[in-house]
Amino acid sequence: MTDAAAPATVREFEEKLLEVAASLPKRLKQCADYVAANTDRIAVSTVAEMAEAAGVQPSAFMRFCQIMGFSGYSEMQRLFRDNYVGGWPDYSTRLDHLREMGEHSGPRLLAEFVEAGRASLENLLKSVDPQSLEEAVDLLASANLVHIIGLRRSFPVASYIAYALEKMQVPAMLHSVAGRLDSSAAIRPGDALLAITFSPYSAETLDLVEAVRARGVAVVALTDTAVNPLRKMGATILTVSEVDFGAFRSLSATLCTAIALSAAVGARRKV
């Protein structure tokens, strides 16, 4: 017996996941967190594999499916298989094989990162919602001034966007919090903030988003999971899924999205 009506689309699934995630008990929250970061795996994984990856028993994962409105894992998986575009290559297996070979020379590592980047790019069109992307372009293109923040590993993406907008003569300001300086007062009504942050999320970025949203400033967030605190703050979310390799995460898909977003904003402002 299900707890509520099952989502009919992946977008509805993500919205419901965001709605229920905060109130779930620990084990079910583990399921929600894993699913949010790995929706691409549902179509091609068994319930046992998903439960093991989430660190819970299969019975707990089944209960999570029921809370999401499905009769069980098979019904939830069917939703994602219906939206799944075939041809997803098993890059994780390829990377595992490269590790097992034990040769971590420069060329070998380059091959591994190329595979991770390629997988990220091939998943990109499935992870970015076209409607959200159009909304993000409209918000940024209509802003008096585009403010950009992305710290630590998000900084290369933020700095590139600032560079690209400047080249296209779109008024933009990069916030770096260098020297612990607070530049939030520069963000005025009619401006927009583009925040780039990935799980576990930069506290400084979240603080800035919360502060400007309280003043009614529009926020676009480029992030890595559908369930995140930025959505609750009312930001327009662009979700980009990247493939990890060891302790490193590819930025290929994120930079590709950043380039497309910057180009679209620049073109729309000149129309």
VENHUGI-V508580 format. One line per field, one symbol per residue. psi: psi as a letter, one per 20 degrees, with the letter a starting at -180 (. if undefined). burial: + if it has 9 or more other C-alpha atoms within 8 Angstrom, else -. Layout:
psi: ???
burial: ???
This chain:
psi: pqhrpqqirhghggghghgighjqrgghhgggggghilhiighjqrhggggghikrqhhhhghgghhijqhahggghhghhhjpprjoqmhggghhghghhjnlrghghggghggghggghhighihpphghggggggghhiqgpoppporciihhgghggggghghjkppqpppikpjkpojhiiorpirqpopoqqpjpphhghggggghhhjjpqpppoaiqhoqhhhhijqppopppqpqocjqpqjghghggggggggggghhhi.
burial: -+----+--+-+++-+++--+------++++++++++----++---+--+++-+-+++-++++++++++++++-+++++++---------+---+--++--------++--++-+++++++-++--+++--++-+++++++-+-+++++++--++-++++++-+++---++++++-----------+---++++++++---+--++-+++-++---+++++++++++--++-+-+++++++++++---++-++++++++-++++++-++--
